[in-house]
Amino acid sequence: MSADSQSARTERIATDLTGVLAPLGLVVEDITVMPAGKRRLVRVLVDREFPADADPTAPVPPLDLDQIADATRAVSDRLDETDAMGEQPYVLEVSSPGTDRPLTQPRHFRRNVGRLVEVTADGAEPVTGRITRADDTGITLAVPGQKGGAASEQVRTYDEGLRGAVQVEWNRSDDAPASGEGDDD
C-alpha cells in the first residue's frame, strides 16, 4: 500500500472515529497502522475534549481506565462495522498520550497545566518551568529561581514555534496533591 493511500485510510479512520468518541467527551489524538507479522497493529491515542470555556489554569485530570475501556469498545465496534481495515486481521490498542509525547499543539500544553515541562521556541534556549496557564494564544510558566532565588513568570506564545516535553517528577517538592489524591469520594 502506498504512503498516500495509507495516509488517506488513516485520515478516513480518524474522521470516522471522531463521531463515535465525541459522545464520550474524547477526541482522536493520533492513529498509526503498522504491520505486525500476519496482522496489523492499529494504535489509537485519545484525549479529553476541552470545552472552549474551560479554566486555562485548572489542571486536567488524566483519563481513567474506565474511560479508556469505553473508548476501546466504541473504536472496536466502529472499526468492525466499517470496511476501513479491510479483511486482514488487526490488533487494536487504545490509550491516552503518555508523558513522553511531545507537546506541539495548544491542547497538548493545556492538558499539562500544573506539570513541569521543558519548553523550546524557535531560536531560543530551552526553559524549564511549571505550566500555570495554557490558553489559545500561549502558556505561562513558573520558572524556578537560580540557586534558591525567587521564581519568575514567563509567558510564551504558540507563534514562537513552541514545543515542549513533560519532565517526570519522582519527588515533587511542593505540597500539591497529585491528580486524584486527597479525594474523599
N, CA and C atoms as an extended XYZ file, in Angstrom:
555
Properties=species:S:1:pos:R:3:atomname:S:1:resname:S:1:resid:I:1 pbc="F F F"
N         0.848       -1.170        0.000 N   MET     1
C         0.000        0.000        0.000 CA  MET     1
C         0.895        1.235        0.000 C   MET     1
N         0.601        2.200       -0.863 N   SER     2
C         1.426        3.399       -0.963 CA  SER     2
C         1.235        4.277        0.270 C   SER     2
N         2.202        5.166        0.479 N   ALA     3
C         2.131        6.068        1.631 CA  ALA     3
C         0.909        6.976        1.533 C   ALA     3
N         0.566        7.404        0.301 N   ASP     4
C        -0.597        8.275        0.120 CA  ASP     4
C        -1.893        7.556        0.477 C   ASP     4
N        -2.034        6.299        0.021 N   SER     5
C        -3.270        5.575        0.328 CA  SER     5
C        -3.329        5.214        1.817 C   SER     5
N        -2.168        4.934        2.429 N   GLN     6
C        -2.124        4.666        3.872 CA  GLN     6
C        -2.542        5.919        4.644 C   GLN     6
N        -2.034        7.062        4.219 N   SER     7
C        -2.382        8.326        4.864 CA  SER     7
C        -3.870        8.630        4.699 C   SER     7
N        -4.400        8.375        3.511 N   ALA     8
C        -5.826        8.609        3.253 CA  ALA     8
C        -6.681        7.690        4.126 C   ALA     8
N        -6.256        6.425        4.280 N   ARG     9
C        -7.006        5.490        5.116 CA  ARG     9
C        -6.983        5.946        6.577 C   ARG     9
N        -5.811        6.344        7.056 N   THR    10
C        -5.690        6.806        8.438 CA  THR    10
C        -6.562        8.034        8.675 C   THR    10
N        -6.567        8.955        7.713 N   GLU    11
C        -7.398       10.155        7.830 CA  GLU    11
C        -8.888        9.793        7.836 C   GLU    11
N        -9.268        8.844        6.995 N   ARG    12
C       -10.666        8.404        6.939 CA  ARG    12
C       -11.079        7.749        8.266 C   ARG    12
N       -10.192        6.937        8.826 N   ILE    13
C       -10.473        6.293       10.115 CA  ILE    13
C       -10.610        7.354       11.208 C   ILE    13
N        -9.709        8.329       11.225 N   ALA    14
C        -9.760        9.389       12.242 CA  ALA    14
C       -11.077       10.154       12.165 C   ALA    14
N       -11.490       10.486       10.952 N   THR    15
C       -12.755       11.201       10.766 CA  THR    15
C       -13.922       10.351       11.253 C   THR    15
N       -13.890        9.077       10.925 N   ASP    16
C       -14.956        8.159       11.320 CA  ASP    16
C       -15.020        7.992       12.846 C   ASP    16
N       -13.854        7.874       13.477 N   LEU    17
C       -13.822        7.659       14.924 CA  LEU    17
C       -14.189        8.911       15.711 C   LEU    17
N       -13.996       10.074       15.107 N   THR    18
C       -14.355       11.322       15.785 CA  THR    18
C       -15.816       11.300       16.209 C   THR    18
N       -16.675       10.798       15.335 N   GLY    19
C       -18.109       10.746       15.637 CA  GLY    19
C       -18.471        9.809       16.770 C   GLY    19
N       -17.760        8.692       16.916 N   VAL    20
C       -18.105        7.751       17.989 CA  VAL    20
C       -17.456        8.133       19.320 C   VAL    20
N       -16.376        8.915       19.274 N   LEU    21
C       -15.708        9.309       20.514 CA  LEU    21
C       -16.274       10.598       21.107 C   LEU    21
N       -16.865       11.444       20.268 N   ALA    22
C       -17.399       12.730       20.746 CA  ALA    22
C       -18.410       12.571       21.884 C   ALA    22
N       -19.355       11.615       21.810 N   PRO    23
C       -20.299       11.459       22.930 CA  PRO    23
C       -19.617       11.065       24.246 C   PRO    23
N       -18.398       10.537       24.159 N   LEU    24
C       -17.650       10.162       25.361 CA  LEU    24
C       -16.808       11.326       25.885 C   LEU    24
N       -16.849       12.471       25.180 N   GLY    25
C       -16.043       13.626       25.569 CA  GLY    25
C       -14.582       13.469       25.202 C   GLY    25
N       -14.308       12.653       24.169 N   LEU    26
C       -12.935       12.363       23.761 CA  LEU    26
C       -12.690       12.781       22.319 C   LEU    26
N       -11.420       13.009       22.000 N   VAL    27
C       -11.004       13.315       20.635 CA  VAL    27
C        -9.888       12.360       20.234 C   VAL    27
N        -9.732       12.165       18.932 N   VAL    28
C        -8.634       11.350       18.406 CA  VAL    28
C        -7.382       12.217       18.400 C   VAL    28
N        -6.367       11.783       19.110 N   GLU    29
C        -5.092       12.495       19.142 CA  GLU    29
C        -4.183       12.017       18.014 C   GLU    29
N        -4.157       10.712       17.778 N   ASP    30
C        -3.282       10.163       16.742 CA  ASP    30
C        -3.727        8.739       16.416 C   ASP    30
N        -3.470        8.334       15.185 N   ILE    31
C        -3.722        6.953       14.753 CA  ILE    31
C        -2.509        6.487       13.967 C   ILE    31
N        -2.031        5.291       14.291 N   THR    32
C        -0.982        4.668       13.483 CA  THR    32
C        -1.416        3.247       13.157 C   THR    32
N        -1.125        2.845       11.936 N   VAL    33
C        -1.390        1.479       11.490 CA  VAL    33
C        -0.068        0.946       10.968 C   VAL    33
N         0.390       -0.174       11.527 N   MET    34
C         1.675       -0.742       11.098 CA  MET    34
C         1.583       -2.260       11.031 C   MET    34
N         2.387       -2.856       10.150 N   PRO    35
C         2.383       -4.316       10.060 CA  PRO    35
C         2.932       -4.943       11.342 C   PRO    35
N         2.356       -6.082       11.717 N   ALA    36
C         2.815       -6.843       12.878 CA  ALA    36
C         2.671       -8.323       12.538 C   ALA    36
N         3.621       -8.843       11.794 N   GLY    37
C         3.531      -10.227       11.333 CA  GLY    37
C         2.442      -10.358       10.292 C   GLY    37
N         1.525      -11.307       10.495 N   LYS    38
C         0.423      -11.504        9.549 CA  LYS    38
C        -0.750      -10.575        9.839 C   LYS    38
N        -0.620       -9.801       10.863 N   ARG    39
C        -1.685       -8.876       11.257 CA  ARG    39
C        -1.180       -7.446       11.110 C   ARG    39
N        -2.032       -6.528       11.487 N   ARG    40
C        -1.640       -5.128       11.576 CA  ARG    40
C        -1.912       -4.654       12.996 C   ARG    40
N        -1.124       -3.718       13.438 N   LEU    41
C        -1.318       -3.104       14.744 CA  LEU    41
C        -1.932       -1.727       14.512 C   LEU    41
N        -3.092       -1.498       15.105 N   VAL    42
C        -3.782       -0.213       14.999 CA  VAL    42
C        -3.711        0.445       16.373 C   VAL    42
N        -2.971        1.563       16.456 N   ARG    43
C        -2.849        2.308       17.708 CA  ARG    43
C        -3.658        3.588       17.597 C   ARG    43
N        -4.560        3.775       18.536 N   VAL    44
C        -5.394        4.971       18.564 CA  VAL    44
C        -5.147        5.677       19.897 C   VAL    44
N        -4.664        6.914       19.826 N   LEU    45
C        -4.487        7.723       21.027 CA  LEU    45
C        -5.685        8.651       21.154 C   LEU    45
N        -6.296        8.655       22.321 N   VAL    46
C        -7.451        9.515       22.578 CA  VAL    46
C        -7.136       10.445       23.745 C   VAL    46
N        -7.809       11.577       23.754 N   ASP    47
C        -7.620       12.541       24.830 CA  ASP    47
C        -8.940       13.234       25.119 C   ASP    47
N        -8.995       13.942       26.222 N   ARG    48
C       -10.199       14.693       26.576 CA  ARG    48
C       -10.433       15.814       25.577 C   ARG    48
N       -11.708       16.081       25.342 N   GLU    49
C       -12.065       17.260       24.562 CA  GLU    49
C       -12.190       18.406       25.560 C   GLU    49
N       -11.568       19.543       25.245 N   PHE    50
C       -11.612       20.682       26.151 CA  PHE    50
C       -12.682       21.659       25.706 C   PHE    50
N       -13.631       21.979       26.585 N   PRO    51
C       -14.631       22.980       26.218 CA  PRO    51
C       -13.964       24.346       26.038 C   PRO    51
N       -14.512       25.171       25.166 N   ALA    52
C       -13.941       26.486       24.880 CA  ALA    52
C       -13.884       27.360       26.131 C   ALA    52
N       -14.804       27.152       27.062 N   ASP    53
C       -14.849       27.991       28.259 CA  ASP    53
C       -14.126       27.368       29.461 C   ASP    53
N       -13.279       26.376       29.226 N   ALA    54
C       -12.566       25.705       30.318 CA  ALA    54
C       -11.575       26.670       30.976 C   ALA    54
N       -11.393       26.523       32.278 N   ASP    55
C       -10.449       27.349       33.033 CA  ASP    55
C        -9.026       27.014       32.580 C   ASP    55
N        -8.290       27.992       32.010 N   PRO    56
C        -6.948       27.709       31.492 CA  PRO    56
C        -5.893       27.513       32.575 C   PRO    56
N        -6.276       27.681       33.855 N   THR    57
C        -5.318       27.492       34.942 CA  THR    57
C        -5.569       26.212       35.730 C   THR    57
N        -6.657       25.514       35.425 N   ALA    58
C        -7.018       24.308       36.182 CA  ALA    58
C        -6.327       23.077       35.598 C   ALA    58
N        -5.704       22.260       36.453 N   PRO    59
C        -5.126       21.007       35.958 CA  PRO    59
C        -6.205       20.115       35.349 C   PRO    59
N        -5.814       19.370       34.340 N   VAL    60
C        -6.735       18.472       33.647 CA  VAL    60
C        -6.485       17.058       34.161 C   VAL    60
N        -7.510       16.406       34.728 N   PRO    61
C        -7.295       15.046       35.225 CA  PRO    61
C        -7.025       14.083       34.067 C   PRO    61
N        -6.155       13.113       34.285 N   PRO    62
C        -5.887       12.142       33.219 CA  PRO    62
C        -7.096       11.239       32.997 C   PRO    62
N        -7.136       10.609       31.845 N   LEU    63
C        -8.194        9.636       31.572 CA  LEU    63
C        -8.006        8.449       32.503 C   LEU    63
N        -9.114        7.895       32.984 N   ASP    64
C        -9.005        6.715       33.834 CA  ASP    64
C        -9.236        5.451       32.999 C   ASP    64
N        -9.029        4.309       33.606 N   LEU    65
C        -9.132        3.040       32.882 CA  LEU    65
C       -10.531        2.782       32.341 C   LEU    65
N       -11.557        3.209       33.067 N   ASP    66
C       -12.927        3.026       32.577 CA  ASP    66
C       -13.165        3.824       31.297 C   ASP    66
N       -12.633        5.035       31.244 N   GLN    67
C       -12.792        5.857       30.038 CA  GLN    67
C       -12.047        5.236       28.853 C   GLN    67
N       -10.867        4.700       29.106 N   ILE    68
C       -10.107        4.035       28.038 CA  ILE    68
C       -10.856        2.784       27.580 C   ILE    68
N       -11.433        2.037       28.523 N   ALA    69
C       -12.202        0.836       28.162 CA  ALA    69
C       -13.418        1.206       27.315 C   ALA    69
N       -14.128        2.275       27.698 N   ASP    70
C       -15.282        2.729       26.911 CA  ASP    70
C       -14.849        3.145       25.507 C   ASP    70
N       -13.732        3.859       25.425 N   ALA    71
C       -13.215        4.290       24.119 CA  ALA    71
C       -12.814        3.083       23.279 C   ALA    71
N       -12.193        2.090       23.908 N   THR    72
C       -11.772        0.888       23.183 CA  THR    72
C       -12.976        0.163       22.596 C   THR    72
N       -14.030        0.020       23.391 N   ARG    73
C       -15.245       -0.637       22.884 CA  ARG    73
C       -15.839        0.140       21.711 C   ARG    73
N       -15.922        1.458       21.847 N   ALA    74
C       -16.508        2.286       20.787 CA  ALA    74
C       -15.682        2.211       19.506 C   ALA    74
N       -14.360        2.290       19.632 N   VAL    75
C       -13.478        2.224       18.461 CA  VAL    75
C       -13.557        0.842       17.822 C   VAL    75
N       -13.493       -0.206       18.630 N   SER    76
C       -13.555       -1.572       18.111 CA  SER    76
C       -14.862       -1.820       17.369 C   SER    76
N       -15.968       -1.424       17.983 N   ASP    77
C       -17.276       -1.616       17.341 CA  ASP    77
C       -17.340       -0.875       16.010 C   ASP    77
N       -16.835        0.352       15.984 N   ARG    78
C       -16.903        1.148       14.751 CA  ARG    78
C       -16.011        0.551       13.666 C   ARG    78
N       -14.813        0.123       14.014 N   LEU    79
C       -13.930       -0.478       13.008 CA  LEU    79
C       -14.526       -1.776       12.470 C   LEU    79
N       -15.223       -2.535       13.328 N   ASP    80
C       -15.867       -3.773       12.885 CA  ASP    80
C       -17.055       -3.499       11.962 C   ASP    80
N       -17.737       -2.366       12.164 N   GLU    81
C       -18.901       -2.011       11.341 CA  GLU    81
C       -18.518       -1.536        9.943 C   GLU    81
N       -17.328       -1.005        9.812 N   THR    82
C       -16.910       -0.426        8.528 CA  THR    82
C       -15.884       -1.327        7.857 C   THR    82
N       -15.565       -1.010        6.616 N   ASP    83
C       -14.535       -1.768        5.903 CA  ASP    83
C       -13.196       -1.033        5.924 C   ASP    83
N       -13.030       -0.103        6.841 N   ALA    84
C       -11.822        0.724        6.889 CA  ALA    84
C       -10.545       -0.098        7.032 C   ALA    84
N       -10.607       -1.210        7.742 N   MET    85
C        -9.411       -2.029        7.957 CA  MET    85
C        -9.309       -3.189        6.972 C   MET    85
N       -10.279       -3.341        6.099 N   GLY    86
C       -10.227       -4.422        5.121 CA  GLY    86
C       -10.413       -5.777        5.782 C   GLY    86
N       -10.008       -6.820        5.059 N   GLU    87
C       -10.206       -8.197        5.536 CA  GLU    87
C        -9.071       -8.705        6.416 C   GLU    87
N        -7.898       -8.096        6.316 N   GLN    88
C        -6.739       -8.575        7.074 CA  GLN    88
C        -6.954       -8.337        8.571 C   GLN    88
N        -6.648       -9.343        9.419 N   PRO    89
C        -6.848       -9.176       10.862 CA  PRO    89
C        -5.934       -8.084       11.432 C   PRO    89
N        -6.369       -7.514       12.540 N   TYR    90
C        -5.583       -6.465       13.184 CA  TYR    90
C        -5.729       -6.561       14.694 C   TYR    90
N        -4.763       -5.967       15.381 N   VAL    91
C        -4.780       -5.860       16.835 CA  VAL    91
C        -5.005       -4.386       17.149 C   VAL    91
N        -5.942       -4.101       18.034 N   LEU    92
C        -6.287       -2.727       18.378 CA  LEU    92
C        -5.721       -2.362       19.742 C   LEU    92
N        -5.039       -1.219       19.806 N   GLU    93
C        -4.574       -0.645       21.071 CA  GLU    93
C        -5.145        0.760       21.175 C   GLU    93
N        -5.842        1.051       22.256 N   VAL    94
C        -6.361        2.393       22.504 CA  VAL    94
C        -5.761        2.866       23.820 C   VAL    94
N        -5.176        4.056       23.813 N   SER    95
C        -4.586        4.605       25.032 CA  SER    95
C        -4.616        6.125       24.976 C   SER    95
N        -4.144        6.732       26.047 N   SER    96
C        -4.030        8.188       26.089 CA  SER    96
C        -2.565        8.550       25.849 C   SER    96
N        -2.301        9.795       25.458 N   PRO    97
C        -0.907       10.195       25.239 CA  PRO    97
C        -0.124       10.098       26.548 C   PRO    97
N         1.055        9.564       26.495 N   GLY    98
C         1.892        9.440       27.684 CA  GLY    98
C         2.719       10.689       27.919 C   GLY    98
N         3.475       10.680       29.005 N   THR    99
C         4.305       11.838       29.327 CA  THR    99
C         5.454       12.014       28.348 C   THR    99
N         5.767       10.981       27.575 N   ASP   100
C         6.866       11.092       26.617 CA  ASP   100
C         6.429       11.696       25.283 C   ASP   100
N         5.157       11.946       25.123 N   ARG   101
C         4.646       12.514       23.869 CA  ARG   101
C         5.006       14.001       23.798 C   ARG   101
N         5.617       14.452       22.701 N   PRO   102
C         5.994       15.866       22.582 CA  PRO   102
C         4.772       16.784       22.634 C   PRO   102
N         4.959       17.944       23.208 N   LEU   103
C         3.906       18.955       23.271 CA  LEU   103
C         4.114       19.892       22.084 C   LEU   103
N         3.194       19.874       21.140 N   THR   104
C         3.358       20.670       19.925 CA  THR   104
C         2.137       21.516       19.591 C   THR   104
N         1.008       21.240       20.209 N   GLN   105
C        -0.229       21.950       19.899 CA  GLN   105
C        -0.816       22.529       21.185 C   GLN   105
N        -1.620       23.594       21.069 N   PRO   106
C        -2.186       24.206       22.279 CA  PRO   106
C        -2.869       23.208       23.215 C   PRO   106
N        -3.604       22.241       22.677 N   ARG   107
C        -4.292       21.291       23.562 CA  ARG   107
C        -3.305       20.411       24.324 C   ARG   107
N        -2.108       20.169       23.772 N   HIS   108
C        -1.095       19.387       24.483 CA  HIS   108
C        -0.626       20.140       25.730 C   HIS   108
N        -0.390       21.441       25.580 N   PHE   109
C         0.040       22.244       26.721 CA  PHE   109
C        -1.098       22.368       27.735 C   PHE   109
N        -2.333       22.525       27.253 N   ARG   110
C        -3.497       22.664       28.133 CA  ARG   110
C        -3.658       21.437       29.028 C   ARG   110
N        -3.441       20.266       28.458 N   ARG   111
C        -3.631       19.041       29.224 CA  ARG   111
C        -2.544       18.868       30.292 C   ARG   111
N        -1.472       19.652       30.207 N   ASN   112
C        -0.360       19.507       31.147 CA  ASN   112
C        -0.202       20.680       32.106 C   ASN   112
N        -1.268       21.462       32.303 N   VAL   113
C        -1.225       22.541       33.295 CA  VAL   113
C        -0.897       21.924       34.654 C   VAL   113
N         0.043       22.545       35.363 N   GLY   114
C         0.464       22.052       36.672 CA  GLY   114
C         1.688       21.156       36.609 C   GLY   114
N         2.085       20.758       35.417 N   ARG   115
C         3.248       19.870       35.281 CA  ARG   115
C         4.507       20.655       34.933 C   ARG   115
N         5.629       20.071       35.297 N   LEU   116
C         6.931       20.623       34.959 CA  LEU   116
C         7.258       20.231       33.525 C   LEU   116
N         7.643       21.214       32.708 N   VAL   117
C         7.953       20.963       31.304 CA  VAL   117
C         9.229       21.685       30.910 C   VAL   117
N         9.880       21.164       29.888 N   GLU   118
C        10.968       21.893       29.237 CA  GLU   118
C        10.404       22.391       27.923 C   GLU   118
N        10.501       23.697       27.709 N   VAL   119
C         9.908       24.333       26.544 CA  VAL   119
C        10.998       24.959       25.693 C   VAL   119
N        10.884       24.780       24.387 N   THR   120
C        11.778       25.463       23.456 CA  THR   120
C        10.928       26.228       22.452 C   THR   120
N        11.481       27.332       21.998 N   ALA   121
C        10.844       28.136       20.964 CA  ALA   121
C        11.883       28.346       19.868 C   ALA   121
N        11.426       28.679       18.675 N   ASP   122
C        12.343       28.882       17.556 CA  ASP   122
C        13.451       29.860       17.943 C   ASP   122
N        14.701       29.402       17.848 N   GLY   123
C        15.855       30.262       18.080 CA  GLY   123
C        16.115       30.647       19.520 C   GLY   123
N        15.458       30.025       20.481 N   ALA   124
C        15.642       30.385       21.891 CA  ALA   124
C        16.194       29.201       22.675 C   ALA   124
N        16.801       29.512       23.804 N   GLU   125
C        17.305       28.477       24.704 CA  GLU   125
C        16.127       27.775       25.381 C   GLU   125
N        16.262       26.492       25.685 N   PRO   126
C        15.189       25.795       26.405 CA  PRO   126
C        14.984       26.390       27.803 C   PRO   126
N        13.740       26.375       28.252 N   VAL   127
C        13.379       26.867       29.580 CA  VAL   127
C        12.581       25.767       30.269 C   VAL   127
N        12.909       25.506       31.538 N   THR   128
C        12.161       24.525       32.315 CA  THR   128
C        11.349       25.251       33.375 C   THR   128
N        10.066       24.939       33.425 N   GLY   129
C         9.182       25.558       34.408 CA  GLY   129
C         7.870       24.805       34.482 C   GLY   129
N         7.038       25.221       35.423 N   ARG   130
C         5.732       24.589       35.617 CA  ARG   130
C         4.677       25.407       34.877 C   ARG   130
N         3.859       24.723       34.061 N   ILE   131
C         2.795       25.427       33.346 CA  ILE   131
C         1.725       25.837       34.356 C   ILE   131
N         1.484       27.148       34.448 N   THR   132
C         0.449       27.641       35.358 CA  THR   132
C        -0.801       28.079       34.604 C   THR   132
N        -0.659       28.264       33.300 N   ARG   133
C        -1.796       28.672       32.467 CA  ARG   133
C        -1.498       28.251       31.034 C   ARG   133
N        -2.532       27.762       30.349 N   ALA   134
C        -2.420       27.430       28.923 CA  ALA   134
C        -3.746       27.787       28.272 C   ALA   134
N        -3.703       28.716       27.327 N   ASP   135
C        -4.929       29.120       26.637 CA  ASP   135
C        -4.710       29.044       25.126 C   ASP   135
N        -5.560       29.692       24.359 N   ASP   136
C        -5.488       29.601       22.898 CA  ASP   136
C        -4.291       30.321       22.295 C   ASP   136
N        -3.659       31.236       23.043 N   THR   137
C        -2.556       32.014       22.477 CA  THR   137
C        -1.184       31.584       22.963 C   THR   137
N        -1.107       30.991       24.147 N   GLY   138
C         0.196       30.596       24.667 CA  GLY   138
C         0.107       30.045       26.073 C   GLY   138
N         1.276       30.008       26.729 N   ILE   139
C         1.365       29.438       28.073 CA  ILE   139
C         2.069       30.406       29.014 C   ILE   139
N         1.830       30.208       30.303 N   THR   140
C         2.563       30.915       31.341 CA  THR   140
C         3.307       29.861       32.138 C   THR   140
N         4.614       30.102       32.332 N   LEU   141
C         5.466       29.177       33.076 CA  LEU   141
C         5.932       29.827       34.369 C   LEU   141
N         5.932       29.075       35.460 N   ALA   142
C         6.592       29.479       36.696 CA  ALA   142
C         7.981       28.848       36.633 C   ALA   142
N         8.993       29.698       36.459 N   VAL   143
C        10.366       29.223       36.290 CA  VAL   143
C        11.097       29.375       37.616 C   VAL   143
N        11.645       28.278       38.174 N   PRO   144
C        12.342       28.361       39.456 CA  PRO   144
C        13.550       29.297       39.355 C   PRO   144
N        13.819       29.999       40.469 N   GLY   145
C        14.976       30.889       40.515 CA  GLY   145
C        16.272       30.103       40.595 C   GLY   145
N        17.349       30.751       40.216 N   GLN   146
C        18.674       30.125       40.262 CA  GLN   146
C        19.182       30.100       41.703 C   GLN   146
N        19.693       28.991       42.145 N   LYS   147
C        20.304       28.810       43.463 CA  LYS   147
C        19.445       29.379       44.590 C   LYS   147
N        18.182       28.967       44.624 N   GLY   148
C        17.296       29.364       45.711 CA  GLY   148
C        16.682       30.739       45.548 C   GLY   148
N        16.923       31.402       44.439 N   GLY   149
C        16.338       32.723       44.196 CA  GLY   149
C        14.848       32.620       43.935 C   GLY   149
N        14.229       33.771       43.836 N   ALA   150
C        12.780       33.819       43.609 CA  ALA   150
C        12.424       33.300       42.221 C   ALA   150
N        11.282       32.651       42.150 N   ALA   151
C        10.789       32.145       40.864 CA  ALA   151
C        10.322       33.323       40.013 C   ALA   151
N        10.383       33.139       38.704 N   SER   152
C         9.891       34.171       37.791 CA  SER   152
C         8.790       33.570       36.926 C   SER   152
N         8.047       34.438       36.298 N   GLU   153
C         6.967       34.006       35.422 CA  GLU   153
C         7.338       34.376       33.991 C   GLU   153
N         7.187       33.431       33.083 N   GLN   154
C         7.451       33.693       31.670 CA  GLN   154
C         6.211       33.353       30.866 C   GLN   154
N         5.893       34.231       29.934 N   VAL   155
C         4.777       33.993       29.028 CA  VAL   155
C         5.367       33.688       27.662 C   VAL   155
N         4.936       32.586       27.076 N   ARG   156
C         5.385       32.177       25.741 CA  ARG   156
C         4.160       31.985       24.865 C   ARG   156
N         4.269       32.406       23.604 N   THR   157
C         3.140       32.256       22.682 CA  THR   157
C         3.412       31.129       21.695 C   THR   157
N         2.338       30.554       21.193 N   TYR   158
C         2.468       29.469       20.221 CA  TYR   158
C         3.069       29.972       18.913 C   TYR   158
N         2.930       31.277       18.630 N   ASP   159
C         3.518       31.859       17.420 CA  ASP   159
C         5.039       31.740       17.402 C   ASP   159
N         5.653       31.519       18.553 N   GLU   160
C         7.107       31.384       18.659 CA  GLU   160
C         7.592       29.998       18.221 C   GLU   160
N         6.690       29.149       17.753 N   GLY   161
C         7.078       27.783       17.401 CA  GLY   161
C         7.321       26.949       18.639 C   GLY   161
N         6.471       27.113       19.619 N   LEU   162
C         6.612       26.466       20.922 CA  LEU   162
C         6.531       24.946       20.817 C   LEU   162
N         7.487       24.289       21.469 N   ARG   163
C         7.495       22.836       21.601 CA  ARG   163
C         7.874       22.530       23.048 C   ARG   163
N         7.418       21.404       23.537 N   GLY   164
C         7.732       21.089       24.922 CA  GLY   164
C         7.782       19.600       25.185 C   GLY   164
N         8.298       19.280       26.362 N   ALA   165
C         8.360       17.891       26.823 CA  ALA   165
C         8.114       17.890       28.328 C   ALA   165
N         7.246       17.007       28.783 N   VAL   166
C         6.964       16.881       30.213 CA  VAL   166
C         8.194       16.297       30.897 C   VAL   166
N         8.544       16.867       32.037 N   GLN   167
C         9.645       16.367       32.844 CA  GLN   167
C         9.041       15.522       33.963 C   GLN   167
N         9.374       14.268       33.995 N   VAL   168
C         8.808       13.368       35.007 CA  VAL   168
C         9.417       13.712       36.363 C   VAL   168
N         8.545       13.919       37.345 N   GLU   169
C         8.982       14.258       38.700 CA  GLU   169
C         8.710       13.071       39.619 C   GLU   169
N         9.752       12.498       40.150 N   TRP   170
C         9.574       11.366       41.050 CA  TRP   170
C         9.260       11.847       42.456 C   TRP   170
N         9.815       12.970       42.854 N   ASN   171
C         9.576       13.528       44.190 CA  ASN   171
C         9.252       15.006       44.047 C   ASN   171
N         7.998       15.313       43.829 N   ARG   172
C         7.593       16.706       43.661 CA  ARG   172
C         7.770       17.422       44.988 C   ARG   172
N         8.408       18.592       44.955 N   SER   173
C         8.806       19.271       46.184 CA  SER   173
C         7.699       20.064       46.862 C   SER   173
N         6.595       20.362       46.182 N   ASP   174
C         5.547       21.137       46.841 CA  ASP   174
C         4.502       20.218       47.462 C   ASP   174
N         3.548       20.818       48.139 N   ASP   175
C         2.535       20.039       48.855 CA  ASP   175
C         1.290       19.765       48.034 C   ASP   175
N         1.283       20.153       46.767 N   ALA   176
C         0.092       19.954       45.934 CA  ALA   176
C        -0.147       18.472       45.733 C   ALA   176
N        -1.365       17.998       45.997 N   PRO   177
C        -1.637       16.577       45.773 CA  PRO   177
C        -1.613       16.259       44.288 C   PRO   177
N        -1.154       15.096       43.974 N   ALA   178
C        -1.184       14.648       42.585 CA  ALA   178
C        -2.632       14.450       42.185 C   ALA   178
N        -2.891       14.446       40.913 N   SER   179
C        -4.257       14.301       40.411 CA  SER   179
C        -4.903       13.060       41.014 C   SER   179
N        -6.061       13.271       41.649 N   GLY   180
C        -6.795       12.146       42.219 CA  GLY   180
C        -6.484       11.894       43.681 C   GLY   180
N        -5.340       12.420       44.200 N   GLU   181
C        -5.016       12.224       45.603 CA  GLU   181
C        -5.850       13.159       46.458 C   GLU   181
N        -6.179       12.748       47.611 N   GLY   182
C        -6.915       13.584       48.543 CA  GLY   182
C        -8.406       13.620       48.282 C   GLY   182
N        -8.884       12.896       47.290 N   ASP   183
C       -10.319       12.834       47.025 CA  ASP   183
C       -10.956       11.888       48.029 C   ASP   183
N       -12.022       12.347       48.650 N   ASP   184
C       -12.702       11.520       49.640 CA  ASP   184
C       -13.909       10.814       49.066 C   ASP   184
N       -14.084       10.841       47.756 N   ASP   185
C       -15.263       10.229       47.122 CA  ASP   185
C       -15.195        8.740       47.173 C   ASP   185
